[in-house]
Amino acid sequence: MARKRRKRPHGMGCVYERSPGNWWIKWRERGQICCKGGFRSHEEADRVLAVINANVKTERDGLPPDYSKTPTLGELAPDWLDRRAVTHRAIRTDRSRWRKHLEPAFGKLRPADVDTARIKRFVERKLADGLNPATIDRTLKLLSSFFMDLVERGLAPSNPVTALPRATRRLVR
């Protein structure tokens, strides 16, 4: 007589063996059934499923993601600029603005550490150095498009440039 199948609680996914030595997991995320395979043992597949379930639960409960492990802006920017080179003609000036203005100010920070106060200090410092307001405006637009990409990829909580107060925006016009 076959052994009775052990059933997991509803919504916890399942671990099954597709062929000898090839374990798969199945779970539900955002209403979709997701599968992943190629695990060598039941225990390994079970550990991976536990991590996935924890991530799904965190997202479902509305807990904010942990941005402390995100790479710094200086580490993320080269890849972003390379991807941007395909669609933008002015990539040379974008790279120059990043290297000359943005990297010294924000390169060592994580995306979640950049806020409107830091950006305002950046604008005030650049104005005090005598930089043309139009250049500062273009630099802020570059920073904003970088943050939009980071938000889409889930590496930043929001775009701080779009939250700048009107008074700060008037400084660069």
N, C-alpha and C positions, 0 to 999 in steps of 0.2 A: 504494500500500500504506500502511495506517495506521501511524503511529508507535507503537512499543511503549510501553505505559503505564508510567510510573515508579512503582515501588512503594516506600512508606516502610517502615521497620522495623516489626515487629509492635508494636502499642500506641501508635504515635505519631500516629494520626489521619490524616485526609486532607483535602485542599483540592480543591474541584471547582467548576465553573462551571455553574450551573443554567440561566441564560439569558445572553445577551450582556451583559457588564458587571455581572453579579450573582454574586458568588463566595460559596460556603458552605464551612463547615468541619464535620467530624464527628470525634468522639473518644469514648472510653469512660471513664466515671468511675463508680466503685463498682458495676461490673457493668452499668451502664445506658449505652445509646448516646445521646449528646447531640449536637445540631446547633445551629448558629447561622449566620445568613446576613446578606446585605445589605452585603457588602464590595465596594468599588469595583475592587480589583485583586487579583491573585494574591498579590503581595508583602504587601499589608496583611493579607489573610486568613492568610498563612503566619506573620506576626509575632504575630498574636493567638493562633493555634494553639500557637506556641512558648511563649507566656506561660501558656496554659492547661495545657499539658503540664508545665511547670515546677511549677505549683501542685499539680497532681495528684501528681507525683512527690514533692514535699515532704510532702504529706499521707500518701502511701503509705509513705514511708520513716520516718515517725514523727517527723520533725523538728518542733520546736515552731514555731507561727506567730510572726511578728514583730509584737509588740504595741507597738513603739516608735512606730508611725504612728497608733495609736488616738487619737481625740480625748480631751480631758480629761473628767473626771466632770461638771464644770460645764457643758460643752458638750452632753453626752449627757442630762443630767437633765431639762431642759425638755421634750424630746420624750417621754421616758419618763413624766413626770408627766401630760402631755396624754393619752397613751394610757391611763394608769391612771385618769384621770377618768371614763372610760366605765364602769368596773366597780367603783369604790370610792366609797362615800358620803362618806368622811372625807377627800376630796382637799384640802380647804382646810387641814386640820391637817397633812396630809402635806406640802403646799407650804410651810407655815410651819416645820415641822421641818427641811425641807431648807434653806430660806433662812436660818434662825436658827442651826442647830447644825451641819448636815452640810456645807453649802457652804463656810463659812469654814475648816473643818478639812480637807476632801478635795476641794474644787472645782477646785483647780489641778493635781491629780494625775491621772495616767493610771490606768486600772483595774489594770494589772499592778503599779503602784507601791504599791498599798494592801496592807498585810500585817497580820498579827495584832498585831505590835508597835505599829504606828500606831494601830490601833483601841484597844488597851489604854491607850495614852497619852491618847487621846481620852476614854475612859471615866474615867480617873483625873482628868483636867483638869476634866471636867464635874462630877464628885463634889466636887472641891476648890472649885469655884465655887458649890456649894450646890444644884445642880439635883436635883430629886426623882429617885430611882432608877427609878421607874416611867416617867418621861419618857425617861430614858436608854435603858431597855429598849425602849420603843416606837420610839425613834430608831434603835437597832440593828436592830430588825426591819424598819424601812423601808429601811435600808442593805442588809440581807440580801436583801430582795425586789428591790431595784435590781440587785444583783450577780447574782442568779439570772437576771434578764432579760438582763444583759450576757453571762453564760456561754452562755445559749441562743442568742444572736445571734453568738457567737464573738468577742466583743470583750474578754473577760476569760478568763484561764486557769482560775480557780476562784473560789469564794465564800469570802473570808477570814473572814467573820463566823461561818460554820459551823465553822471551825477554831479558834475561841477556846477557850482552856483553861478548865476548870471553875472555877478560882479567879477568873478575870475575870468569868465569868457570875454567880458568887455576889455580886460587888460590886454588881450592879444589881438584886438581889432584896431 
